[in-house]
Amino acid sequence: MSITIDTLGHEVGAEITGLDPARLLTDDSIPGVLMEALEQHGVLVFRDLHLDPETQVAFCRKLGQVDTSPGHHPVEGIYRVSLDTSKNSSARYLRATFDWHIDGCTPEDDAYPQMATMLTAKAVASSGGETEFASTYKAYESLTAQEKLSLAPLRVVHSLEASQRLVTKEPTPEQLAAWHTRPSKEHPLIWTHKSGRRSLVLGASTDHVVGMAGDRSRALLDGLLARCTAAARVYTHEWSVGDTVIWDNRGVIHRAAPYPADSPREMLRTTVLGEEPIR
């Protein structure tokens, strides 16, 4: 059975049909085909795939090294995304995913940002909970020649505090102390990838542009983000139980639409670790 790839959005997203979970593991051509499609489309959608956690992790291992940090789930390589603290003791931090972000900009060590993330819907929200995606590759390509030149030397400080303050405006001293245990990181605004492609490093973790006045820095970063995430440039995935989505974390930003804290929404995430720094 052939694989079909149908474009979903103007700038990002494609739906894959013609695959089942068994073929993901038995057809050796599939990882290369999907990685090529991911490079081109940024986000790949598999509707009604119903991957079990073990198969999800096994397939992601065909793409690269998988993050096996504790994930509030019995299967190694799965991280449970839920606002229910009985299912995820770190759920309070997940509200920050309601804002646009790239995963891995503020690691606890010198780890590179994730290469790709796969998410499977185990339970969905009755309202909200969609996931939105926008391409920072396309955002860079849409800049004028003068903008590319002026932005090229800029560096930006990223921090956990910057993203958490968007959802907790008046943190307690204890919250601040917890945020500050994660080191801030300085990255170039424009990421030049090994492939030669360039993307913008944008999102909730951006604290300030190095050497630029605060108001001007915030206006620049917010303006670029607004342009990148204009409605016509975004693919929104409305989840059904059994859907799986994988995206290129190096050149795609994402966010979850807000949903109630008592929502049953539960996503199972597997992260393919990165192989290149932001440079």
Helices and strands as residue ranges (DSSP letters): E 4-7, E 14-17, H 21-26, H 30-41, E 43-46, H 53-63, E 79-81, G 91-98, E 116-123, E 131-135, H 136-141, H 145-151, E 155-158, H 160-165, H 173-179, E 185-188, E 190-192, E 198-200, E 206-209, H 214-228, G 231-233, E 234-237, E 244-248, E 252-256, E 266-272
